[in-house]
Amino acid sequence: MQGKKKIKVRQVKSLIGVNKKHKRTVLALGLGRIGKERIHNDTPQIRGMIEQVQYLLKVEELEE
């Protein structure tokens, strides 16, 4: 059985002065402070959120 792909998302820039909608997107990803990381399933919904705020994040695909 093949496992689901995972993505590691790390916040690399501050939310100070960021558009409110983008700030809410980062918080919805489970981030909020510089250096905080979360691992998410690689879904179209998560990819869309990451694309919206990619200038604040560093994304790494994990292999299982």
JOLINVEN-V129513 format. One line per field, one symbol per residue. ss: DSSP state (H for helix, E for strand, C for the rest). burial: b if it has 24 or more other ideal C-beta (glycine too) atoms within 12 Angstrom, else e. A space follows every 10 residues. Layout:
ss = ???
burial = ???
//
This chain:
ss = CCCCCEEEEE ECCCCCCCCH HHHHHHHHCC CCCCCCEEEE ECCHHHHHHH HHCHHHEEEE EECC
burial = eeeeeebbbb beeebeeeee ebeebbeebe beeeeeebeb ebeeebeebb eebeebbebe eeee
//
